[in-house]
Amino acid sequence: MLADYMIYCWLDADGEIEEWVLVDMLAVAGMDLSQYVTIANRDKRNGFKAIPIANLKSSILAGEKTSDYRRSCNNAAPEGD
């Protein structure tokens, strides 16, 4: 069964989410996926297609570069009592 949505995340050097996108998998299902490499999961039975982000643009519903968000939170003045 195909999921309706999938969230993809990229981690920074500290292992924290740096960027993420929410992808409409129903739109991706209409793409010709045979041209993309399949990367095996650790179980070696399942995997995922490595689709360049530029090819997913019409399928992306939301996204954020979270490092910018974390930077703005870290620079915010502390709340007073």
C-alpha positions in Angstrom: 0.0 0.0 0.0 1.3 3.4 -0.9 1.3 6.2 1.7 -0.6 9.4 0.8 2.2 11.6 2.2 5.9 11.1 3.1 8.1 13.4 5.1 11.8 13.5 4.1 14.4 15.0 6.4 18.1 15.9 6.1 20.3 15.9 9.2 23.1 18.3 10.1 26.4 17.2 11.5 24.9 17.0 15.0 22.2 14.6 13.9 19.4 17.2 14.1 16.9 17.9 11.4 18.3 20.6 9.2 15.7 20.6 6.4 12.4 18.7 5.7 9.8 18.5 3.0 6.3 16.9 3.0 5.7 15.1 -0.3 2.4 14.2 -1.9 3.1 10.5 -2.7 0.0 10.2 -4.9 1.6 12.8 -7.3 4.9 10.8 -7.1 3.0 7.6 -8.0 2.3 9.1 -11.4 6.0 9.6 -12.1 8.1 7.2 -14.1 10.3 5.9 -11.3 12.2 3.4 -13.4 14.9 6.0 -14.2 15.8 6.4 -10.5 18.2 4.3 -8.4 16.7 2.2 -5.7 18.6 2.5 -2.4 18.2 -0.6 -0.2 17.0 -0.2 3.4 19.0 -2.0 6.1 16.8 -5.1 5.9 18.0 -5.4 2.2 14.4 -6.4 1.2 12.9 -3.0 0.9 14.2 0.3 -0.4 13.4 3.7 -1.7 13.9 5.6 -4.9 16.5 8.4 -4.9 14.5 11.1 -6.7 16.3 14.5 -7.0 14.5 17.3 -5.1 14.2 19.3 -8.3 12.1 16.4 -9.8 9.8 16.5 -6.7 9.0 20.2 -6.8 5.5 19.8 -8.1 4.8 17.1 -5.4 6.1 19.1 -2.4 3.3 20.3 -0.1 5.4 22.0 2.6 9.0 22.3 3.8 11.4 24.3 5.9 15.1 24.8 6.4 15.0 24.2 10.1 18.5 25.4 10.8 17.3 29.0 10.0 14.4 28.4 12.5 16.7 27.1 15.2 19.1 30.0 14.7 16.2 32.5 15.1 15.0 30.7 18.3 18.5 30.7 19.7 18.9 34.4 19.1 15.6 35.3 20.6 15.6 37.3 23.8 14.7 35.2 26.9 11.2 35.7 28.2 10.9 37.7 31.4 8.7 37.0 34.3 
